[in-house]
Amino acid sequence: MKNIHLIFIFLLSGILISTASHGQTSWKGTVSSSWNTAANWTSGVPSSGVNVIIGDENFTGSYQPSISTPSACSSLTVGGEKAATLTIGKNLTVAGALTITSNGTVSHGKGSVTLSGNLSNSGTYTTTSNNASMNFSGTAQTISGAVTSTFRKMTINTGSVVTLAANITVSGNGSQLLVNGTLQPGGSPTFQATVTTLVVNPNGVLKVNAATFAANYSASNVILNAGSIVEYSATAVNQTISHTLTYATLRISGSGIKSLSGNLPALNSSNASEGNIYVNAGTLDLGAYTANRGTSVAGGTISVANGAVLKIGGTNSFPVNYAGNTLSLTSTVEYSGANQTVSAKTYGNLTLSSSGGTALKTMPATALTIAGNLTSTLGHGHCGKFYSSFGCFSKR
C-alpha cells in the first residue's frame, strides 16, 4: 500500500510541476505599468514556460504593461475582451505564438523580440526605434493576420522556415530584412514583402511563388551574398525569372515553366562552390537569353534532375563556365532555337526542335553521350538538319 501511495504522490507531483511550467497568467494592471511587478498579474510575473494574456476579463486596472528589463514567456496574446497596449523597451523572448487581436497594440521600441512560434496580427504593431528587431527563431513559422505588419528590422534565423500568409513591410531608418533561414510567401493567394533592403546570407533561401520576383519582393536593394539561394518554386503559375539579380545559386522547383526575359548577370563566382543552377522540377526555359557563370574562380554546377527540363533557345549553346554538369537519366535538355551548336555533354534525354524557320543543329566534334532518347521535332513545314563530325542527317 505504501508503494501505491508513493507512486500516486509522485504522479500527482509530476502533474503539478507540468501544469506550473505551462501555466497562464493574465495582466491585471492594478498597481503599475511594470511587467515585472507580480501584483500586476493573476499568477505572478511570467517566465519562459508561462502563457501570457493581456486584455482578458482580468484586466481591471488602469495601467497598460511595459517591458523595461529582459523578459520571457511561452505564448503572448495582446487584446481580446478589452483593448490593450504592450510597450516593449527591452528584449522579449516568446517561445510560442504572438497574437495581436483587433483591439490589441504592440509598440516596439528598443530591444529585440525573439519569436519561436507564429505571428498573427489583426491589430496594431508599430516600431518606435531603429533598434526594434523582430527575430524569427523557430522551425516552421507563419506570419498571418488581417493587417500588414510593418517591421523596422526583421531576421529569419538559421533553421526557421517562415511562410507569409499576409503582406509585410520592412521600412524606416536602418531597416533591413535578413534571411538566414527560409522565407516563402504563400502561393495562392500570393503575398508580398515590401522592403528597403533585403539581404540573403549564406544558406539562406528566398522562395518566389508569384509570377515574378517583384510580385513577392518589392525591394529597393537586394543583396544576395555568397552561399545564398533564390528558388522559383511556384506550382500555380508560370514564372518569369528576374534578370536584374546576381544569383549565387538559382534553384528551380515546383511545376510549370520558369522563363528568362533577359540575359542573367554572370552568376557569382567568388569561390568554387558558388554559381550554381539546379533545375529540380518543372522547366527552365532560357529562351534566347544566357545563364552563364562568372569566371573569377572556377567551379559551380548546373544540374537537371530526373523529369525536369532545360530549354535553350536562340542561337545559344549550353550555359558556360560551370565546372560540373549533372544531367540525370530522365532529365531533358532541349535545343529549341534556330542555328545552334549542341554541346558535348552526357545527356539524359536530348530534344532538338525549332519554333519556326530553318533550324540547323550542329553536333559536337567530340564524344556525345545520350543515356535516354534523342528526339527531333524539326520539320512541320521547315527544314531541319543535323551536322556532326561524322556526317549530315536530314529529318524525313
Secondary structure, 3 states (H helix, E strand, C coil): CHHHHHHHHHHHHHHHHHHHHCCEEEECCCCCCECCCHHHECCCCCCCCCEEEECCCCCCCCCCCEECCCEEECCEEECCCCCEEEEECCCEEECCCEEECCCEEEEECCCEEEECCCEEECCEEEECCCCCEEEECCCEEEEECCCCEEECEEEECCCCEEEECCCEEECCCCCEEEECCEEEECECCECCEEEEEEEECCCCEEEECCCEHHHHEEEEEEEECCCCEEEECCCCCCEEECCCCCCCEEEECCCCEEEECCCCCCECCCCCCCCEEEECCCEEECCCCCCCECCCCCCCEEEECCCCEEEECCCCCCCCCCCEEEECCCCEEEECCCCEECCCCEECEEEECCCCCCEEEECCCCCCEECCCEEECCCCCCCEEEEECCEEEECC
